[in-house]
Amino acid sequence: MRIVVLGRTGQVARELARLLPGDGAVFLGRDAVDLARPEAALAGFARHLDGAEAVINAAAHTAVDRAETEEAIALAVNGTTPGVLARAAAARGVPFVQISTDYVLDGSGSTPWRPDAVPAPVNAYGRTKLAGERAVAAAGGVHAILRTSWVFSAHGPNFVRTMLRLGAERPALAVVADQIGGPTPAAAIARACLTIAAALRRDPALAGVYHHAGAPDTSWADFARAILATAGIATPVRDIPTADYPTPARRPLNSRLDCSSTEAAFGLPRPDWRKALPGIIRDMEAA
């Protein structure tokens, strides 16, 4: 299956590159498709649609705090342009897989969020990603919105890399313990995107919103402890509330995602982040 992947250097895009053969995909970075410029992005994107069997959008403005002061740019990248490109894919009959986030939800309560929950983002990043969900759905083509959470890999900036660095530098760490979610290996998201893209080609009726997040659910503080323990770093971690760690963007407290419909539709169980963590840390240390 020939895939057009939006993104080249992000965590999921790099994992997709590992999974796809050299002639099985084209990866479009910012130089080819600048999502901050919708019309220019469309021109670059359209050149690669001939012969495409699916599109996976693995590109996004993911700087959550910076989005608070760059919402217009984030909206173009995360919202407007995905809709423009999804319309182009729809016109060619090409399924479109859009990666989204738990941040489109308000994070209240303690029950895992179902895909049909009413979105209510609490920050600019979430608002722009929700705009992207709605734009892709409105494009009229076969599509899937795949929401995930707490993405980590051996590539780029992420929580695992930060904890390893801080754990080696500081005598103790204070980490938020009242935000709960499912850390998700980028490789698992990449595999899910490919599975869903292939399934949409076979059965367009599977189009819709799905959740795919790692298991078990945990807090940032407990995730930090697992990271340090796996790396053999003895730095202690102290639990703190979100109120003690203010950030420009508000974070949802409950990022638990109900992923049962994704497993039922595509045979994709929640990936166990504890099993993925050692290999990712080894890859980081070897880089």
C-alpha positions in Angstrom: 0.0 0.0 0.0 1.4 3.4 -1.0 1.1 5.9 1.8 1.5 9.6 1.8 2.7 10.7 5.3 2.5 14.3 6.4 5.5 14.8 8.6 9.1 13.5 8.5 10.9 14.3 11.7 8.3 13.9 14.4 8.0 10.9 16.7 5.3 9.0 14.8 6.6 9.9 11.4 10.0 8.5 12.2 8.4 5.3 13.5 6.3 5.1 10.3 9.6 5.4 8.3 10.9 2.3 10.2 7.8 0.3 9.3 7.3 1.2 5.7 9.6 0.0 2.9 11.5 2.6 0.9 9.0 2.7 -2.0 6.0 2.1 0.1 5.6 5.7 1.3 6.4 9.3 0.7 7.2 11.5 3.7 6.4 15.2 3.2 8.3 17.5 5.6 7.8 21.2 6.0 10.0 21.9 2.9 7.5 20.1 0.7 4.2 20.8 2.6 4.3 23.7 5.0 1.1 23.2 7.1 1.4 26.8 8.3 0.5 28.0 4.7 -2.7 26.1 3.6 -2.7 27.0 -0.1 1.0 26.4 -0.6 0.6 23.1 1.4 -2.2 22.0 -0.9 0.0 22.6 -4.0 2.8 20.5 -2.6 0.5 17.8 -1.3 -1.5 17.4 -4.5 1.6 16.5 -6.5 1.9 13.3 -4.4 -1.7 12.1 -4.4 -1.5 10.2 -7.7 -1.3 6.5 -6.9 -1.7 7.1 -3.1 -3.9 4.6 -1.3 -4.0 6.4 2.1 -2.8 9.6 3.8 -1.6 9.7 7.4 -1.2 13.1 9.0 1.6 12.7 11.5 2.5 16.4 11.5 1.4 19.0 14.0 2.2 22.0 16.1 2.7 20.2 19.4 4.3 22.9 21.5 1.5 23.0 24.0 2.6 26.0 26.0 3.8 28.0 23.0 0.4 27.5 21.3 -1.0 29.8 24.0 0.8 32.8 22.3 0.9 31.2 18.8 -2.7 30.1 18.4 -3.1 31.5 14.9 -0.1 29.5 13.7 -1.1 26.4 15.6 -4.6 26.7 14.1 -3.3 26.8 10.6 -1.0 23.7 11.2 -3.4 21.7 13.3 -6.8 22.8 12.1 -7.1 24.6 8.8 -4.6 22.9 6.6 -5.5 19.3 7.6 -9.0 20.2 6.4 -7.8 21.5 3.1 -5.6 18.5 2.5 -8.4 16.1 3.6 -10.7 17.7 1.0 -8.1 17.0 -1.7 -7.7 13.4 -0.5 -11.5 13.0 -0.5 -11.8 14.2 -4.1 -9.4 11.4 -5.1 -11.1 8.8 -2.9 -8.1 8.4 -0.7 -8.7 7.6 3.0 -7.2 10.2 5.5 -6.0 9.3 9.0 -5.7 12.2 11.3 -3.7 11.8 14.6 -5.3 13.8 17.4 -5.0 14.1 21.1 -6.7 13.7 24.5 -6.3 17.5 24.9 -9.5 18.0 22.9 -11.3 16.8 26.1 -11.7 18.8 29.3 -10.0 16.3 31.6 -12.7 16.3 34.2 -13.8 13.3 36.3 -12.0 10.0 36.5 -13.8 7.8 34.0 -12.0 7.0 30.7 -13.2 9.2 27.9 -15.2 7.5 25.1 -14.7 8.6 21.5 -18.2 10.0 21.5 -17.7 12.3 24.5 -18.4 15.9 23.8 -15.0 17.7 23.3 -14.3 20.7 25.4 -10.5 21.6 25.2 -9.0 23.7 28.0 -6.1 25.2 26.1 -5.1 26.6 22.7 -3.4 23.4 21.6 -6.6 21.4 22.3 -8.7 23.9 20.5 -6.6 23.8 17.4 -6.5 20.0 17.3 -10.3 19.9 17.7 -10.6 22.3 14.8 -8.5 19.8 12.8 -10.8 16.9 13.8 -13.8 18.8 12.6 -12.2 20.0 9.4 -11.1 16.5 8.4 -14.6 15.1 9.2 -16.2 17.9 7.2 -14.1 17.2 4.2 -16.5 14.5 3.2 -14.0 11.7 2.6 -13.3 8.4 4.2 -11.3 9.3 7.4 -10.4 8.3 10.9 -9.5 10.5 13.8 -7.1 8.7 16.1 -6.8 10.3 19.5 -3.8 9.4 21.6 -1.9 10.6 24.6 1.5 11.1 26.3 3.5 10.1 23.2 7.1 8.9 23.8 9.9 7.4 21.7 13.6 7.5 21.3 13.3 10.5 19.0 12.9 14.2 19.7 11.8 16.0 22.9 9.4 14.0 25.1 8.9 13.2 28.8 11.1 10.2 28.8 14.1 12.1 27.5 13.5 14.9 29.9 13.3 12.6 33.0 16.5 10.9 32.0 18.3 14.2 31.7 16.9 15.7 34.9 17.3 12.5 36.8 21.0 12.5 36.0 21.4 16.2 36.8 19.4 16.7 40.0 19.4 15.1 43.5 15.6 14.8 43.5 12.6 15.5 41.2 9.2 16.9 41.9 6.6 15.6 39.3 2.9 16.1 39.0 0.9 13.3 40.4 -2.7 14.3 39.8 -2.7 14.1 36.0 -3.6 10.6 34.9 -3.3 9.1 31.4 -1.8 6.4 29.2 1.8 6.9 28.0 1.8 5.7 24.4 4.8 4.5 22.4 5.1 6.3 19.1 5.7 3.0 17.4 2.3 1.7 18.5 0.6 4.8 17.1 2.4 4.3 13.8 1.3 0.6 13.6 -2.2 1.6 14.5 -2.3 4.3 11.8 -1.2 1.7 9.2 -3.7 -0.9 10.4 -6.6 1.7 10.3 -5.6 3.0 6.9 -5.7 -0.5 5.4 -9.0 -1.2 7.1 -10.6 2.0 5.7 -9.7 0.9 2.2 -11.4 -2.4 2.7 -14.4 -1.0 4.6 -15.1 2.7 4.5 -17.9 2.2 7.0 -15.2 2.0 9.7 -14.7 5.8 9.4 -15.0 7.7 12.6 -13.3 8.8 15.8 -11.1 6.3 17.7 -8.9 6.2 20.8 -5.5 4.5 21.1 -3.4 5.0 24.3 -0.9 3.0 26.3 -1.8 0.9 29.3 -1.9 0.9 32.2 -3.0 4.4 33.1 -0.6 6.1 35.4 0.4 9.5 36.7 3.3 11.6 35.4 5.0 11.0 38.7 4.7 7.2 38.6 5.7 7.3 34.9 8.8 9.2 35.9 9.6 6.6 38.6 9.3 3.8 36.0 11.6 5.7 33.6 14.3 6.2 36.2 14.1 2.7 37.5 14.3 1.2 34.1 17.4 3.4 33.4 19.0 2.4 36.7 18.9 6.0 38.0 18.2 6.2 41.8 17.0 9.8 41.9 13.9 10.0 44.1 10.6 11.5 42.8 8.3 13.5 45.0 4.6 13.8 44.1 3.2 17.3 43.6 -0.2 18.6 42.5 -0.6 20.4 39.2 -1.2 23.6 41.2 2.4 23.5 42.3 3.7 23.3 38.7 2.0 26.2 36.8 2.4 26.2 33.0 1.2 28.7 30.4 -1.3 26.1 29.1 -3.7 24.4 31.4 -3.4 20.6 31.3 -6.3 18.1 31.6 -6.2 16.1 34.9 -8.0 13.1 33.4 -6.5 11.9 30.2 -7.7 8.3 30.5 -9.0 7.1 27.1 -11.5 4.3 26.5 -10.0 2.4 23.6 -12.4 -0.5 23.5 -14.0 0.5 20.1 -10.5 0.6 18.5 -9.8 -2.9 19.6 -13.2 -4.1 18.5 -13.0 -2.5 15.0 -9.3 -3.0 14.2 -8.0 -5.7 16.6 -5.7 -3.1 18.2 -5.3 -3.6 22.0 -3.8 -0.9 24.1 0.0 -1.2 24.0 1.8 -1.8 27.3 4.1 1.1 27.8 6.1 -0.8 30.4 7.2 -3.3 27.8 8.2 -0.6 25.3 10.1 1.5 27.8 13.4 -0.5 28.1 14.0 -0.7 24.4 13.3 3.0 23.9 15.7 3.9 26.7 18.4 1.6 25.2 17.9 3.4 21.8 18.3 6.8 23.5 21.4 5.7 25.2 22.9 4.3 22.0 22.2 7.4 20.0 
